[in-house]
Amino acid sequence: MTDFLTYLGIFLFIIFIYFLVRNEIRKSVSQASDSSSVLQSERDILEERVARRTRELVDAENKRMVELHRTAQFGELSRGLFHDLMNPLSSLSMNIEQLGSTIHGNAETNNLIQKVVSISKRMNSFMESVRRCIGTDKDTLENSEADVANELYIVRDILAYKARMQKVKLSVECPEKILLTIHPVRLHQLLMNLATNAIDACISRENVERNDVEHQVKISARKSDLFVIIEVTDDGCGMDEHQLSHIGERSFTTKKSGTGIGLITVKSIVEKELLGKLSVQSKKGQGTTFTITIPRNVTRFS
């Protein structure tokens, strides 16, 4: 009898353990099923987010490509328009100068003629600036030389109105004549991009306490024993370390409507055509300095 009760107790204990184990298994299966459902739901949400972000990036890239295409079309149209305007403007300028040399009137008349002649020369300077922007003669790109000071003054002239309207003082400094072995158009593109970015950085400055203060943009060129050094300095919004680490990368820009192409062009011209180095120093809220260091073996001084 005792053995029977013992076996019965053991049997009942086994049955109890069985039900406990089965209950735990059911709970585990139920939890696994719930976890799988949650995981599937989270995966579906993640896939939808990735798909939506991908569509946004594709749409943004398509818009950027459309804008670049429009810019290219405008460039082609500008070339034709520039060609049609350049000849009559040059003729007008020559005739005005000739008129000024043949007419001898009173002081007031002579003064007016000199003003017209001066304005005519100024217009020619602006047209030359436009030619730098949109005119590239592929047959003469090689074995050309650019006068750094001349290109600096052209950039200053063409950006003078933009700078003045934005309360930015744009100044250039090149005490010595420096000739670089590069086509003037390419040097103009380099300087124009950096100067425009510097002015824009002053416009977008976040320090509202200085909104009424005239900002400063300075472009300078000088030579050392081994290098030509060109610097573009502004006291604009500046950049933080994260932004500095992405300078020159495709599609990176600090402007709301920018494309990042300007700095890519600058970096390419400096490194591939001038065999130089582009460096940047900047501090958020204080300004930025772009420094171009060009080896003497691609320069000629006089």
C-alpha positions in Angstrom: 0.0 0.0 0.0 2.8 2.3 0.8 4.5 1.7 -2.5 1.2 2.4 -4.3 0.8 5.7 -2.6 4.4 6.6 -3.3 4.0 5.8 -7.0 0.7 7.7 -7.1 2.4 10.7 -5.5 5.2 10.5 -8.1 2.7 10.2 -10.9 0.7 13.2 -9.7 3.9 15.2 -9.3 4.9 14.4 -12.9 1.4 15.4 -14.1 1.7 18.7 -12.2 5.2 19.4 -13.7 3.8 18.5 -17.1 1.0 21.0 -16.9 3.4 23.7 -15.6 5.8 23.1 -18.4 3.0 23.1 -21.0 1.7 26.3 -19.6 5.1 27.9 -19.8 5.5 26.7 -23.3 2.2 28.2 -24.3 3.2 31.5 -22.7 6.5 31.4 -24.6 4.9 30.6 -27.9 2.3 33.4 -27.3 5.1 35.9 -26.4 7.1 34.8 -29.4 4.1 35.3 -31.6 3.4 38.8 -30.2 7.1 39.7 -30.6 7.0 38.5 -34.2 4.0 40.6 -34.8 5.6 43.7 -33.2 8.8 43.0 -35.2 6.9 42.7 -38.4 5.0 45.9 -37.7 8.2 47.8 -36.9 9.8 46.3 -40.0 6.9 47.5 -42.1 7.1 51.0 -40.6 10.9 51.1 -41.2 10.5 49.9 -44.8 7.8 52.6 -45.4 10.1 55.3 -43.9 13.0 54.1 -46.1 10.8 54.1 -49.2 9.5 57.6 -48.4 12.9 59.0 -47.7 14.2 57.4 -50.9 11.4 59.0 -52.9 12.2 62.4 -51.3 15.9 62.1 -52.2 15.0 61.1 -55.8 12.6 64.0 -56.1 15.2 66.4 -54.7 17.9 65.1 -57.1 15.5 65.4 -60.0 14.7 69.0 -59.1 18.4 69.7 -58.8 19.1 68.2 -62.2 16.3 70.2 -63.7 17.7 73.4 -62.2 21.2 72.6 -63.5 19.7 71.9 -66.9 18.0 75.3 -66.8 21.2 76.9 -65.8 23.0 75.3 -68.7 20.3 76.5 -71.1 20.6 80.0 -69.7 24.4 79.9 -70.2 24.0 78.9 -73.8 21.4 81.7 -74.3 23.7 84.2 -72.5 26.6 83.4 -74.9 24.6 84.3 -77.9 23.2 87.4 -76.3 26.6 88.5 -75.1 28.0 88.0 -78.6 25.2 90.2 -80.1 25.8 92.9 -77.6 29.5 93.0 -77.4 30.2 94.3 -81.0 27.8 97.3 -80.9 29.0 98.2 -77.4 32.6 98.1 -78.4 31.8 100.2 -81.5 29.9 102.7 -79.3 32.8 102.9 -76.8 35.3 103.6 -79.6 33.1 106.3 -81.2 32.6 108.0 -77.8 36.3 108.1 -77.1 36.9 109.5 -80.6 34.2 112.1 -80.1 35.8 113.1 -76.9 39.2 113.7 -78.6 37.8 115.8 -81.4 35.3 118.1 -79.6 36.8 121.0 -77.8 34.0 122.9 -76.0 33.7 124.7 -72.7 34.6 123.2 -69.4 31.1 121.9 -68.7 30.9 120.2 -72.2 34.4 118.6 -71.7 33.4 117.4 -68.3 30.2 115.7 -69.6 32.2 114.1 -72.4 34.8 112.7 -70.0 32.0 111.3 -67.8 30.4 109.6 -70.8 33.8 108.2 -71.8 34.4 107.0 -68.2 31.0 105.3 -68.2 31.7 103.7 -71.5 34.9 102.2 -70.2 33.1 101.0 -67.1 30.5 99.3 -69.3 33.4 97.6 -71.2 34.8 96.4 -67.9 31.4 94.9 -66.9 31.2 93.2 -70.3 34.6 91.8 -69.8 33.4 90.4 -66.5 30.5 88.8 -68.1 32.8 87.3 -70.8 34.8 85.8 -67.9 31.6 84.2 -66.5 30.1 82.7 -69.7 32.8 82.8 -72.4 35.2 79.9 -72.6 37.2 79.4 -75.7 38.3 75.7 -75.6 40.9 76.3 -78.2 42.8 78.7 -76.0 42.4 77.1 -72.6 45.9 75.6 -72.7 49.2 77.5 -72.5 47.4 80.7 -71.3 48.4 83.1 -68.5 46.2 85.1 -66.2 47.0 88.3 -64.4 45.9 87.8 -60.8 45.4 91.5 -60.1 43.4 92.1 -63.2 41.1 89.2 -62.4 40.7 90.4 -58.8 39.6 93.9 -60.0 37.2 92.4 -62.5 35.6 90.3 -59.8 35.4 93.3 -57.5 33.7 95.3 -60.2 31.1 92.7 -61.1 30.2 92.0 -57.4 30.3 95.7 -56.4 26.5 96.2 -56.6 25.7 92.9 -54.8 28.1 93.8 -52.0 26.9 97.3 -51.7 23.2 96.2 -51.5 24.1 93.8 -48.7 26.2 96.2 -46.7 29.4 94.3 -47.4 32.7 96.1 -48.0 34.5 94.2 -50.8 38.2 95.0 -51.1 41.1 93.5 -53.1 44.8 93.6 -52.5 47.6 92.6 -54.9 50.7 94.7 -54.4 52.8 92.8 -57.0 52.0 91.6 -60.5 51.6 87.9 -60.5 50.9 85.8 -63.6 49.6 82.3 -63.3 49.8 79.6 -65.9 46.0 79.1 -66.3 43.4 80.5 -68.6 41.9 83.8 -67.2 38.4 82.4 -67.4 39.3 79.6 -65.1 41.0 81.9 -62.6 37.9 84.2 -62.8 35.6 81.2 -62.0 37.7 80.3 -59.0 37.8 83.9 -57.6 34.1 84.6 -58.4 32.9 81.5 -56.6 34.9 82.2 -53.5 34.0 85.9 -53.4 30.3 85.2 -54.0 30.2 82.6 -51.2 32.0 85.1 -48.9 29.4 87.8 -49.5 26.5 85.3 -49.1 28.1 84.2 -45.8 27.9 87.8 -44.5 24.3 88.1 -45.7 23.2 84.9 -43.8 25.1 85.8 -40.6 23.2 84.5 -37.6 24.5 87.2 -35.2 21.6 89.6 -35.3 23.4 92.1 -33.1 25.6 93.0 -36.1 23.0 93.2 -38.8 23.4 97.0 -39.1 27.2 96.8 -39.2 29.0 96.8 -42.6 30.6 93.4 -43.1 34.0 92.8 -44.6 35.1 90.6 -47.5 38.8 90.9 -48.5 40.5 89.1 -51.4 44.3 89.3 -51.4 47.2 87.8 -53.4 50.8 87.8 -52.5 53.9 85.8 -53.2 56.5 84.1 -51.0 59.8 82.4 -52.0 58.0 79.2 -53.0 54.3 80.0 -53.4 51.6 82.3 -54.5 49.0 82.7 -51.7 45.5 83.8 -52.5 43.1 84.4 -49.5 39.4 85.2 -49.4 38.3 86.3 -45.9 34.9 87.2 -44.6 33.4 88.0 -41.2 30.2 86.2 -42.0 28.3 83.3 -40.4 31.3 80.9 -40.4 31.1 77.1 -40.2 31.3 74.5 -37.5 33.6 71.4 -37.5 30.9 69.2 -39.0 30.4 71.6 -42.0 34.2 72.0 -42.4 34.7 68.3 -42.7 32.3 68.1 -45.7 33.8 71.1 -47.6 34.2 70.2 -51.3 32.0 67.1 -51.2 29.4 66.7 -54.0 26.0 68.3 -53.2 27.2 69.7 -49.9 26.3 73.3 -49.3 25.5 75.6 -46.4 23.1 77.7 -48.4 19.4 77.0 -48.4 19.2 77.1 -52.2 22.7 76.1 -53.0 24.0 73.2 -55.0 27.6 72.8 -53.7 28.9 72.9 -57.3 30.9 76.2 -56.7 33.3 74.8 -54.2 33.7 71.6 -56.2 34.7 73.8 -59.1 37.1 75.8 -57.0 38.7 72.6 -55.5 39.1 71.1 -59.0 40.7 74.2 -60.5 43.1 74.6 -57.5 44.2 71.0 -57.4 44.1 69.9 -61.0 45.0 73.0 -63.0 47.1 75.0 -60.5 48.6 72.0 -58.7 47.9 73.8 -55.5 46.1 73.3 -52.2 42.9 74.7 -50.9 42.5 75.0 -47.1 39.8 76.5 -44.9 39.7 78.1 -41.5 36.4 79.0 -40.0 34.6 79.6 -36.7 30.9 79.6 -36.3 29.6 83.2 -36.0 32.9 84.8 -36.7 33.9 84.2 -40.3 35.8 82.1 -42.8 39.1 82.3 -44.6 39.8 80.2 -47.8 43.5 80.0 -48.5 44.9 78.9 -51.9 48.5 77.9 -52.0 50.0 77.6 -55.5 53.6 76.3 -56.2 55.9 78.8 -57.8 56.6 76.4 -60.7 53.1 77.2 -62.2 53.6 80.9 -61.8 55.6 83.7 -63.4 56.4 87.0 -61.7 57.2 90.3 -63.2 
